[in-house]
Amino acid sequence: MLTTDRKRVLLGVSAWLIGTLPFLVQLVSGRTLKDMEHYLASARAVLDGAGIYTNVPFEYPPYALAWFVLPAVFAPELERFRVAFGLLIWGIDAAVKAALVWQGCRRRDRRVDLLPFLLYTLATAALTRIIQQRYDVIPAAVSFAAAALLTSGWPLLAGMAIAAAVGTKLFPAVYVPVMAAFAWRRSPRDLWRLVAGGAVGSLPLVALSWMVPWWNFLGFHASRGLEAGSLWASVIWLGHYAGVPATWEVITMWIEVTGPVTAWVVTPARIIWLVTTLACLGIAGWAALSVSSTGPAPETRDSDSLPTLAVLLLLPVTAFVALSPVLSPQFHLWLAPWCALALLARGRRDLITGAPGVRRAVACLFFANYLVPVFYPSRTFTPGLDLGRTIVLVFRNALLIYAVWCLSKAVVAFYRRPTSIAPVHLSSERDRSEKDGGRKGGG
């Protein structure tokens, strides 16, 4: 007869296999996206010494090249490269799913909680057409690892991991201030170790700067307009069905909505995006200064702080995604791990993740993820979305905006009462002791 621990292991392993192995089918089916061609061409430029960032344009930070060069060495042809790169992505995604299964099964004092794993698996399944041919899973997973290392008492390694994530794709930079504040609240020593790890992880970038102008990738994005999937472009394209002048246009490797209204909106959109992201970053950072010392008792605080940190990181990155002028479908992969982690502490009133606003936000973000296949990829996406799919796209973007609002309110409400948790807990314990003493004395 199986013991309780063995049942947990069997359940966890079975769930992981069911949620992970079907993704291998995508390695040998479907068409090859242009991104694969671009990744392989960039890797060949590095291997041939063709002058990446100078003679060969490249729109990502340097560490991204390492993830392209490795499979290109073993698979120089496009179809083989697709399989090799897909295996790499599959392995990294499988590791994230294994971590979620482990988080849901490891606490003996609680029931097995596989809902976060299930919702994350469904989120990646909804993006199955693109997950293995885009590399966004990599920086998302490395950021996930950085947060786990920080809350487990390994700030030096956490700093190295977050530096690697930022050097792979720029968006994890929004996590750095929140993680720094979180580390400082735990102890100043943790902060300095986090900074030291970040410095070590950034050394290759410093060394490369003497040989390659890798910062040129920033200029590549500065000239971009409103990508079709963004909030701004989707509203303008919906308006085009009512007579607003707009054009659905293929630009290089992405699609933008262009026209006179877009030309007027693009600068304000960038300003609103930047201001909102910075505001949410400030809110999350301020809360991080309070959250790690006002949670549960010390013996359980570390095990519960990862979901809490996930919520704090989810706020700025959701704002970054929701209002981004260049929002693409794969951006949902940045949000899914934090949403899953946040669910691991649902129902606990002593954690920020117990707030109803956070639960609503997570539900909206997962639902928005599941809507992506309705409009991308679709037969009308390249020539221009039809009215029905455009309405779905606008609704998806509205869900993202509402999630930012819910997260902001929940985090603000939490740090406004930073010391309310422990005193209530202690007073209830004291009252219980006094009552027990009174009963004994009265007896």
C-alpha positions as CSV (number, residue, x, y, z in Angstrom):
1,M,0.0,0.0,0.0
2,L,1.4,3.4,-0.9
3,T,2.2,5.8,1.9
4,T,1.0,9.4,1.8
5,D,4.4,10.7,0.7
6,R,4.6,8.2,-2.2
7,K,1.1,9.1,-3.3
8,R,2.2,12.8,-3.4
9,V,5.3,11.9,-5.5
10,L,3.3,9.6,-7.8
11,L,0.6,12.3,-8.3
12,G,3.2,15.0,-8.9
13,V,5.2,13.0,-11.4
14,S,2.1,11.9,-13.3
15,A,0.9,15.5,-13.5
16,W,4.2,16.6,-14.8
17,L,4.4,13.9,-17.5
18,I,0.9,14.6,-18.7
19,G,1.5,18.3,-18.8
20,T,5.0,18.2,-20.4
21,L,5.4,15.3,-22.8
22,P,2.7,16.4,-25.3
23,F,4.7,19.5,-26.1
24,L,7.3,17.3,-27.8
25,V,4.8,16.8,-30.6
26,Q,5.3,20.4,-31.7
27,L,8.9,19.7,-32.5
28,V,7.9,17.8,-35.6
29,S,4.7,19.5,-36.6
30,G,3.6,22.9,-37.9
31,R,5.4,25.4,-40.0
32,T,8.7,27.1,-39.2
33,L,8.3,30.7,-38.2
34,K,10.5,33.5,-39.5
35,D,11.9,33.9,-36.0
36,M,13.7,30.6,-36.4
37,E,15.4,31.9,-39.6
38,H,16.4,35.1,-37.8
39,Y,17.8,33.2,-34.8
40,L,19.8,30.9,-37.0
41,A,21.2,33.7,-39.2
42,S,22.3,35.6,-36.0
43,A,24.0,32.5,-34.6
44,R,25.8,31.9,-37.9
45,A,26.9,35.6,-37.9
46,V,28.6,35.0,-34.6
47,L,30.1,31.7,-35.6
48,D,31.4,33.2,-38.9
49,G,32.7,36.4,-37.3
50,A,30.4,38.5,-39.6
51,G,30.1,41.4,-37.2
52,I,27.0,41.1,-35.1
53,Y,25.4,44.4,-34.1
54,T,27.5,46.1,-36.8
55,N,27.2,44.4,-40.2
56,V,24.4,42.1,-39.0
57,P,21.5,43.9,-37.1
58,F,20.4,42.1,-34.0
59,E,17.6,43.5,-31.8
60,Y,18.3,41.6,-28.5
61,P,20.9,41.8,-25.8
62,P,24.1,39.8,-26.2
63,Y,23.2,36.9,-23.8
64,A,20.4,35.9,-26.2
65,L,23.0,34.9,-28.7
66,A,24.4,32.2,-26.4
67,W,21.0,30.5,-26.5
68,F,21.0,30.6,-30.3
69,V,24.6,29.6,-30.9
70,L,24.5,26.5,-28.8
71,P,21.8,24.7,-30.9
72,A,23.3,26.1,-34.1
73,V,26.6,24.4,-33.5
74,F,24.9,21.0,-33.5
75,A,22.2,21.8,-36.0
76,P,23.3,24.2,-38.7
77,E,20.4,23.5,-41.1
78,L,17.1,25.3,-40.4
79,E,14.8,22.3,-39.8
80,R,17.4,20.6,-37.5
81,F,18.0,23.9,-35.8
82,R,14.2,24.2,-35.1
83,V,14.2,20.8,-33.5
84,A,17.3,21.5,-31.4
85,F,16.1,24.9,-30.3
86,G,12.7,23.5,-29.6
87,L,14.2,20.8,-27.3
88,L,16.1,23.5,-25.4
89,I,12.8,25.5,-24.9
90,W,11.0,22.3,-24.0
91,G,13.6,21.5,-21.3
92,I,13.4,24.9,-19.8
93,D,9.6,25.0,-19.8
94,A,9.6,21.5,-18.3
95,A,11.9,22.7,-15.5
96,V,9.4,25.5,-14.6
97,K,6.6,23.0,-14.6
98,A,8.6,20.7,-12.3
99,A,9.2,23.6,-9.9
100,L,5.5,24.4,-9.8
101,V,4.6,20.7,-9.1
102,W,7.2,20.6,-6.4
103,Q,5.9,23.8,-4.8
104,G,2.4,22.3,-4.8
105,C,3.3,19.0,-3.4
106,R,6.2,19.6,-0.9
107,R,4.2,20.9,2.1
108,R,3.0,18.0,4.2
109,D,0.9,20.3,6.4
110,R,-1.3,21.2,3.3
111,R,-3.1,19.4,0.6
112,V,-1.5,18.8,-2.8
113,D,-2.1,22.0,-4.8
114,L,-1.7,21.4,-8.6
115,L,-4.0,24.1,-9.8
116,P,-1.1,26.6,-10.4
117,F,0.7,24.0,-12.4
118,L,-2.5,23.1,-14.3
119,L,-3.3,26.8,-15.2
120,Y,0.3,27.4,-16.2
121,T,0.3,24.3,-18.4
122,L,-2.9,25.5,-20.1
123,A,-1.4,28.9,-20.6
124,T,1.6,27.5,-22.4
125,A,-0.7,25.1,-24.4
126,A,-2.7,28.1,-25.6
127,L,0.6,29.5,-27.0
128,T,1.8,26.2,-28.3
129,R,2.2,27.5,-31.9
130,I,4.8,30.0,-30.8
131,I,6.3,28.8,-27.5
132,Q,9.0,26.6,-29.0
133,Q,9.9,29.0,-31.8
134,R,10.3,32.1,-29.6
135,Y,12.8,32.4,-26.8
136,D,10.7,34.3,-24.3
137,V,10.5,31.2,-22.0
138,I,14.2,31.5,-21.3
139,P,14.4,35.0,-19.6
140,A,11.1,34.2,-17.9
141,A,12.4,31.0,-16.5
142,V,15.8,32.5,-15.4
143,S,13.9,35.3,-13.7
144,F,11.7,32.7,-11.9
145,A,15.0,31.0,-10.8
146,A,16.3,34.3,-9.5
147,A,13.3,34.9,-7.3
148,A,13.4,31.4,-6.0
149,L,17.1,31.7,-5.1
150,L,16.5,35.0,-3.4
151,T,13.7,33.8,-1.2
152,S,15.7,30.6,-0.4
153,G,18.6,32.5,1.0
154,W,20.9,32.6,-2.0
155,P,21.1,36.3,-3.0
156,L,24.5,36.0,-4.7
157,L,23.2,33.4,-7.1
158,A,20.0,35.3,-7.5
159,G,21.9,38.4,-8.6
160,M,23.8,36.4,-11.2
161,A,20.5,34.9,-12.4
162,I,18.7,38.2,-12.8
163,A,21.7,39.7,-14.6
164,A,21.6,36.7,-17.0
165,A,17.9,37.3,-17.5
166,V,18.3,41.0,-18.3
167,G,21.2,40.2,-20.6
168,T,19.0,37.8,-22.5
169,K,16.0,40.0,-22.9
170,L,15.6,43.5,-21.4
171,F,12.2,43.2,-19.7
172,P,13.5,41.5,-16.5
173,A,15.1,44.9,-15.6
174,V,11.8,45.8,-14.1
175,Y,12.3,43.1,-11.5
176,V,15.7,44.4,-10.2
177,P,14.5,47.3,-8.0
178,V,11.8,45.1,-6.4
179,M,14.2,42.3,-5.7
180,A,16.7,44.8,-4.3
181,A,14.1,46.2,-2.0
182,F,13.0,42.7,-0.9
183,A,16.6,41.7,-0.3
184,W,17.3,44.9,1.8
185,R,14.2,44.2,4.0
186,R,15.5,40.7,4.7
187,S,18.9,42.1,5.6
188,P,21.4,44.6,4.2
189,R,23.8,41.8,3.7
190,D,21.4,40.1,1.3
191,L,21.2,43.3,-0.7
192,W,25.0,43.6,-1.1
193,R,25.2,39.9,-2.1
194,L,22.5,40.4,-4.6
195,V,24.3,43.4,-6.0
196,A,27.6,41.5,-6.1
197,G,25.9,38.7,-8.0
198,G,24.5,41.1,-10.5
199,A,27.9,42.6,-11.0
200,V,29.5,39.2,-11.6
201,G,26.7,38.3,-14.0
202,S,27.2,41.5,-15.9
203,L,31.0,41.2,-16.4
204,P,30.7,39.5,-19.8
205,L,28.6,42.5,-21.0
206,V,31.3,44.9,-19.8
207,A,34.0,42.8,-21.6
208,L,31.9,42.6,-24.8
209,S,31.5,46.4,-24.8
210,W,35.2,46.8,-25.7
211,M,34.7,44.7,-28.8
212,V,31.1,44.9,-29.9
213,P,28.6,47.8,-29.7
214,W,25.9,45.6,-28.4
215,W,23.9,48.6,-27.1
216,N,22.9,49.2,-30.7
217,F,19.9,46.9,-30.2
218,L,18.2,49.7,-28.2
219,G,18.1,51.9,-31.3
220,F,16.4,49.1,-33.2
221,H,13.3,49.4,-30.9
222,A,13.3,53.1,-30.6
223,S,11.9,53.6,-34.1
224,R,9.1,51.0,-33.8
225,G,5.5,52.2,-34.0
226,L,2.3,50.6,-32.5
227,E,2.4,46.9,-32.9
228,A,-1.0,45.4,-33.9
229,G,-1.5,43.5,-30.7
230,S,-1.0,46.5,-28.4
231,L,-3.9,48.3,-26.6
232,W,-3.4,51.4,-28.7
233,A,-3.3,49.7,-32.0
234,S,-6.2,47.4,-31.3
235,V,-8.5,50.4,-30.3
236,I,-7.5,52.3,-33.5
237,W,-8.0,49.2,-35.7
238,L,-11.5,48.7,-34.1
239,G,-12.2,52.3,-34.8
240,H,-11.2,51.8,-38.5
241,Y,-14.4,49.7,-38.8
242,A,-16.3,53.0,-37.9
243,G,-14.3,55.1,-40.4
244,V,-11.1,55.9,-38.5
245,P,-8.2,55.9,-41.1
246,A,-5.9,53.1,-40.3
247,T,-3.7,50.5,-42.2
248,W,-2.7,47.1,-41.1
249,E,0.9,46.8,-42.3
250,V,3.7,44.3,-42.2
251,I,7.0,45.9,-40.9
252,T,10.1,43.7,-41.1
253,M,9.2,40.8,-38.7
254,W,6.1,42.3,-37.0
255,I,2.8,43.9,-37.9
256,E,1.9,47.5,-37.0
257,V,-1.3,49.6,-37.3
258,T,-0.3,52.8,-39.2
259,G,-2.0,56.0,-40.2
260,P,-2.5,59.6,-39.2
261,V,-4.2,58.7,-35.9
262,T,-1.4,56.3,-35.0
263,A,1.2,59.0,-35.8
264,W,-0.5,61.2,-33.3
265,V,-1.0,58.5,-30.6
266,V,2.5,56.8,-30.6
267,T,4.4,59.4,-28.5
268,P,1.7,59.8,-25.8
269,A,1.4,56.0,-25.7
270,R,5.1,55.7,-25.0
271,I,4.9,58.3,-22.2
272,I,1.9,56.7,-20.5
273,W,3.5,53.3,-20.8
274,L,6.8,54.6,-19.2
275,V,5.0,56.6,-16.4
276,T,2.6,53.7,-15.5
277,T,5.4,51.1,-15.4
278,L,7.6,53.3,-13.2
279,A,4.6,54.1,-10.9
280,C,3.8,50.4,-10.5
281,L,7.5,49.7,-10.0
282,G,7.6,52.2,-7.2
283,I,4.5,50.7,-5.5
284,A,5.9,47.2,-5.7
285,G,9.3,48.3,-4.4
286,W,7.8,50.2,-1.5
287,A,5.7,47.1,-0.6
288,A,8.7,44.9,-0.9
289,L,10.4,46.9,1.9
290,S,7.6,45.8,4.2
291,V,6.3,42.5,3.1
292,S,9.2,40.1,4.1
293,S,9.2,41.1,7.7
294,T,5.5,41.2,8.4
295,G,4.4,37.8,7.1
296,P,4.1,34.6,9.1
297,A,6.3,33.3,11.8
298,P,10.1,33.0,11.0
299,E,9.9,29.3,10.7
300,T,7.5,29.5,7.8
301,R,8.2,32.9,6.3
302,D,10.8,31.8,3.8
303,S,8.7,29.1,2.3
304,D,5.8,31.5,1.8
305,S,7.7,34.5,0.6
306,L,8.2,33.2,-3.0
307,P,4.5,33.6,-3.9
308,T,4.5,37.0,-2.2
309,L,7.5,38.2,-4.1
310,A,5.9,36.8,-7.3
311,V,2.9,39.2,-6.8
312,L,5.2,42.1,-6.3
313,L,7.1,41.3,-9.5
314,L,3.9,40.6,-11.3
315,L,2.6,44.2,-10.8
316,P,5.3,46.1,-12.8
317,V,5.7,43.5,-15.5
318,T,2.0,43.4,-16.1
319,A,2.0,47.2,-16.4
320,F,4.9,46.9,-18.8
321,V,3.1,44.4,-20.9
322,A,-0.5,45.9,-20.8
323,L,0.5,49.3,-22.0
324,S,3.4,48.4,-24.2
325,P,3.3,49.9,-27.7
326,V,4.9,46.7,-29.0
327,L,2.8,44.1,-27.2
328,S,3.2,40.6,-28.8
329,P,1.5,37.3,-28.0
330,Q,4.6,35.8,-26.5
331,F,4.7,38.5,-23.8
332,H,2.1,36.4,-21.9
333,L,4.9,33.9,-21.2
334,W,6.5,36.6,-19.0
335,L,3.4,36.7,-16.8
336,A,2.3,33.1,-16.5
337,P,5.0,31.9,-14.0
338,W,4.3,34.7,-11.6
339,C,0.5,34.1,-11.9
340,A,1.0,30.4,-11.1
341,L,3.3,31.2,-8.1
342,A,0.8,33.8,-6.7
343,L,-1.9,31.1,-6.6
344,L,0.2,28.9,-4.4
345,A,-0.7,31.0,-1.4
346,R,-4.3,31.7,-2.1
347,G,-6.6,31.7,0.9
348,R,-3.9,32.8,3.4
349,R,-5.1,36.0,5.0
350,D,-1.6,36.8,6.3
351,L,-0.1,37.2,2.9
352,I,-0.5,39.7,0.1
353,T,-1.6,36.8,-2.2
354,G,-4.7,36.3,-0.1
355,A,-6.1,39.6,-1.3
356,P,-9.2,39.3,-3.5
357,G,-7.7,41.8,-5.9
358,V,-4.8,39.6,-6.6
359,R,-7.0,36.6,-7.3
360,R,-9.1,38.6,-9.7
361,A,-5.9,39.9,-11.4
362,V,-4.5,36.4,-11.8
363,A,-7.8,35.1,-13.2
364,C,-7.9,38.0,-15.7
365,L,-4.3,37.4,-16.8
366,F,-4.8,33.6,-17.3
367,F,-8.0,34.3,-19.2
368,A,-6.3,36.9,-21.4
369,N,-3.7,34.3,-22.2
370,Y,-6.3,31.7,-23.2
371,L,-7.9,34.2,-25.6
372,V,-4.7,34.6,-27.7
373,P,-5.4,31.6,-30.1
374,V,-8.6,33.3,-31.1
375,F,-6.8,36.0,-33.0
376,Y,-3.2,34.7,-33.3
377,P,-2.3,32.9,-35.3
378,S,-5.3,33.2,-37.5
379,R,-6.0,33.5,-41.3
380,T,-6.8,37.2,-40.9
381,F,-3.9,38.2,-38.7
382,T,-1.5,39.0,-41.5
383,P,-3.9,40.8,-43.9
384,G,-5.7,42.5,-41.0
385,L,-8.0,41.2,-38.3
386,D,-11.7,41.0,-39.0
387,L,-14.2,42.7,-36.7
388,G,-14.9,39.7,-34.5
389,R,-11.3,38.9,-33.8
390,T,-10.6,42.6,-33.3
391,I,-13.2,42.8,-30.5
392,V,-11.6,39.8,-28.9
393,L,-8.2,41.5,-29.1
394,V,-9.5,44.7,-27.5
395,F,-11.2,42.6,-24.8
396,R,-7.9,40.8,-24.1
397,N,-6.1,44.2,-23.7
398,A,-8.9,45.4,-21.4
399,L,-8.3,42.4,-19.2
400,L,-4.6,43.2,-18.9
401,I,-5.4,46.8,-17.9
402,Y,-8.0,45.7,-15.3
403,A,-5.3,43.3,-13.9
404,V,-2.9,46.2,-13.4
405,W,-5.6,48.1,-11.6
406,C,-6.5,45.1,-9.3
407,L,-2.8,44.4,-8.5
408,S,-2.1,48.1,-7.8
409,K,-5.0,48.3,-5.3
410,A,-4.1,45.1,-3.6
411,V,-0.4,46.0,-3.1
412,V,-1.2,49.5,-2.0
413,A,-3.8,48.2,0.5
414,F,-1.2,45.7,1.8
415,Y,1.7,48.1,2.5
416,R,-0.6,50.7,4.1
417,R,-1.0,48.2,7.0
418,P,2.5,46.8,7.2
419,T,2.4,46.0,10.9
420,S,-1.2,44.8,11.3
421,I,-0.5,41.1,10.7
422,A,1.9,40.1,13.5
423,P,0.2,42.0,16.4
424,V,-3.2,40.4,15.6
425,H,-1.6,37.0,15.5
426,L,0.3,37.6,18.7
427,S,-2.7,39.1,20.5
428,S,-4.9,36.2,19.5
429,E,-2.3,33.8,20.9
430,R,-2.0,35.8,24.2
431,D,-5.8,35.9,24.6
432,R,-6.0,32.1,24.0
433,S,-3.3,31.6,26.7
434,E,-5.1,33.8,29.1
435,K,-8.4,32.0,28.6
436,D,-6.7,28.6,29.0
437,G,-5.0,29.9,32.2
438,G,-8.3,31.2,33.5
439,R,-10.0,27.9,32.9
440,K,-7.2,26.1,34.8
441,G,-7.3,28.6,37.6
442,G,-11.1,28.5,37.8
443,G,-11.0,24.7,37.9
